[in-house]
Amino acid sequence: MCGRYSLNLKSSQSEFKPETIINNKEIFSFNNPDISPSSLSPIIFRNEKKYDFEISRWGFPFDWLPKGRVLFNIRSETIDQKSFSKEILKSQRCIIPFSSYFEWQVDEENNKKKYKIFTKDNISYFGGIYLENKAHKYFSIITTSSRDNIAHIHKRNPLIIAKNKITRWFSTEYDEFLSNKDVELNFEGS
């Protein structure tokens, strides 16, 4: 689930407050049609009562993973049970802006068909968690079981946080989102 996504903040600036754009010029020039694990991409996190934007690396580089691998997705069903993620979930949630994401449907003969999946908005938000060390922030996208209309493409989808619920995602009521599927998804095959 979700090993690639796109983000064009440059063409979506009208969706943000002018002062947010002015204070985050580097972030709002971001445009990448093919973001993959270990790539740099913007995340948004809550810092006291304001939202901060930061370019971060996709995937946690845990030393228990095989060399060169990162943990780029975390299942919503087990995130609050794993020793490495349950405390992070409580205090280090983030949202990851995206324009679309991509899934590949595999048939019986192992042929792959690529699908672009998107919402009605220019910019939408994955729910995620982040870690930081002295040099960088790292993020991982939370996944959930697929929505009915795209289950034939892939059995898992990223957790998507509706714009009108972002404040609640950063509150103590975040656990209601772990099975949330209130954002409608559309798709195009290629």
N, C-alpha and C positions, 0 to 999 in steps of 0.2 A: 504494500500500500504506500502510495505517495513517495516515490523515490525521485520525482522531478516535479518542479513547479515553476511558474513564471511570475514576474512582478515588474510592472511598469509604473513606478510612482511619478515619473516625469510627466506622463500624460494624464495623471489622476489628481493633480494638485488641487483642483476645485473642490474635492471632497474633504479638505482639511482647512482649518482656520488659518488665515494669513500669517498670524504670529507664529504658529507651529511651523509653517514652511520657512519663514525667515530664520527661526532659531535652529533649524535642522537642514540647512541648504544642501549639505553633502548627501543626506538621506534622500531628499526629494529629487535628486538627479539620478537616482538609482533606476536602472532598466536592465533586466536580464531575462531573456526568454527561456533559459534552460538552467535553472538552479538545481544542483544535485548535492547529495551528501558531501560534507567537507567544504562546500562553497560558502562564501560570505554573503550574508543577506541581512536586511534590517529586521529587528524585532522591536516590540514596544512593551515596556514593563512599567509598573507603578512604583514611583519613588515618593513616598509620603503621600501628598495629595495631588501630584502631577504625573503626567505620563512622560516617560523618557524614551527616546528613540536611540538605537545603537546598532551599528553594523556588527554582526556576530557570526560565528561559524556554526553551520548546521551539523549537529552530531556530537555526542559526548565521547571523548577519547579515553574511555576507561582502560586501565591496564589489564583487566581480565578478559578483554576482547582480543580476538586474533589480530596480529600485527597488521596495521593499515586499515582496520575496520573501525567504524564509529556506530554508536547507538543513535540512529536518527529518528526512529519512531518508537513510541511507548504505548502499549495497550491500555485503554481506559479501564478495562475490567480488572487489571492487576496493579495499576500505578500506585494505589494507596496501600498495597500489601508488600511491595518490594522494598527491601532495606535501603537501597540506594535512592529510591524516588519518593517514598512516602513523606519525608520531611520537606523535600524540595517542593512537592505539590502544595504544601501548606503556605509557603512563604515566597516561592520564586516562580510564580506563574507569569507567563507572557502571552502576547498575541503576535502572530506572524502574518504580516500583510501578504496577500497574494492576488494575482489576476486570474490565474487558472492553474490547474494541476493536471497531471497526466497519469493514466493507467493503461496497462496493456492487457488485453483479453487474450488468453491462450486457448486454442481449440484442441481437439483430440490428437491432431497431427503435429502439435507443438508450434503451429503458426501463430504469430503474434499480430494483433491489430491494436494500434494506438488510438486512445480516446483522449480528447481534451474535455475536462470537466470544469464547470464554472457556475457562478451564481448570476443573478440579474444585475448585480452591482459591478462597477469597474474594479473596485478593491474590496476584498473580503478578508476574513481573519481566521487562521487556524488557531486553536488553543494549544499552548505548549508550556514547557517548563525550561528554565535555564540554570546554568551553573556558571561560576566565574572563578578564574584564577587571577594572578597578578597581571597577566598580559591580555586576556581575552574573556569574552562571554561565549558560551556554547549553548545551543538550544536543541530541543528535541520536540517533535510534533506528536501530540496525543492522537491515537487512532481509536476508532470505534467500529462496530459492525456496520455493514453497508446499508444505505437507504434502499428501499424497495425498488425505486425506479432505475437504479444503476447496479443492483446486485448481480445482474448477468455479466457485468464487466469485471468487477472485482468484489471479493467478499468483505473487504475492509475499506474504510474511508477516513480521512482526517476529521478530527473534531473541529467543527466550524462554529465560531461564536458570532451570533447576530450582532449587528452594530448597536442595536438598542439594548443589548445585554452585556456590553463590555464592562461597565461599572460593576455589575454583579459578579462577573468572572473574577474580578480582582477583590471581591469581598469574601466574607467567610461562608458564603452560600455557593461556592464554586462546585461542590460535589454534585449538585443537580445537573450540571452540564456534562458529566461523564457519560451519560447515555442520551444526551440531547441530539435531536435530529430536526430542529425547527427551521433550518435554512434549506430552501429548495435548491436542488442541483440540476443543472442541464448538462448535456454532453453532445459532442460531435465526434464522429469516427473519421479516421483518415485512411 
